[in-house]
Amino acid sequence: PDAKKLVHFFQSMGFQSLVKKVAEGSREAEPRDYHLVRTEAELDAMIAELRKAGSFAVDTETTSLFPMQATLVGASFSAAPMRAFYVPFNADPPVVKGGPKALLAALAPLLTDTKLRRTGQNTKYDWLVFVSNGLRLPPPDFDTMIASYCVAGTSRRHGLDELALTYFDLKKIPTSALIGTGKNEITMDLVPVEKVAEYACEDADVAWRLAGLLEKELKETGSEALFRDLEMPLVPV
């Protein structure tokens, strides 16, 4: 069978579980410009690039599904299609002298600048992770999960993996590929930094690309007011 056509057909019929079964290998891997930030100089360069862009996607990697109990393992950023950065908080040697607290302090001006726009997938989780680490970010400008719901309602699922399949024919790296499952499951801080980097960059990159597409769909479906005036103001609540 033509896997790519089959994926589109299953998507149109809403057969999400079947989409997952055939999506892998349905398209050639596109060139990606993903970067693991290892030094303070690389961190400064990333921050400068994101500031210049004026808008970026941010995603966190942690040790728990419960944000107030999670340890912050790293953060990924994207401000251009197929380009992303991963900043590990558990790197050895650390990205900046002083370890995780010093690294978060170095990122704080970028993360809290009210002149910049922030995008993410299920931003409530990431924002709570930062709050639990003593950093309160301005309200997010765009949440791809909420935008997807405003556009499509209950006609599909709104997780990042499902949206990547729907919009990009992309079968994302599953979390289980890094941490395992069942009794053999480990936490993200125990996974080699290089493996987490690709996974995390993909998350930020996909969220960034989705935002542009979903913003257009909000206008096309007449859902922009619902999204902007009702749903997004409730995120920080």
Buried (B, 14 or more C-beta within 10 A) or exposed (E): EEBBEBBBBBBEEEBBEBBBEBBEEBBEEEEBEBBBBBEBEBBEBBBEBBBEBEBBBBBBBBBEEEBEEBBBBBBBBBBBBBBBBBBBBBBEEBBBEEBBEBBBEBBBEBBBBEEBBBBBBBBBBBBBBBEBBEBEBBBBBBBBBBBBBBBBEEEBBBBBBBBBBBBBBBBBBEBEEBBEEEEEEEEBBEBEBEBBBBBBBBBBBBBBBBBEBBBEBBEEBEBBEBBBEEBBEEBEE
